[in-house]
Amino acid sequence: MFQESCAGPPTRRLRQAPFKVVDKNKGAEMPLIRISHAARYDQPAKDRILADVTAAYAAAAGCDPAKVWVILEEIERTDWSTGGIALAARAASAG
């Protein structure tokens, strides 16, 4: 069953983004954008990612950037794999 589900490209999206959170104080929808990536960026780079994603969404949606929530989740390279091989192991073998 698992092998069948991995046999080809996904036929549908498993999760839609961005998720919208309702601000209970004002009743307004607040988009929530979650980004998961392998840990490698310093704080200034992460700050640019957060600012650029916020600005791009606000411009495309025509909303106030202050209403856009962005969560940047870093996954350790030992905990992120492709093809069953952790990114850290791939980097070490390419080394």
C-alpha angles and dihedrals in degrees: 000000000000091000090052091053090052095044098098146359116307114270095207140018113266096205130018121223141239101039113207121226120198114230100225091201095059105014091235125137114246116197115227117205118191120197122188118190140156111272112258110109127101121229097265090054092048090049090054092049091051093047095045095047090048093049093046094050093045091050094048095044096038093232137131110276088221088068095056116096118200125186117194110198118191119206118199112248089237089059098047120075142174119200089002094298120111116238090238091056091048091052092048093051092047090048 
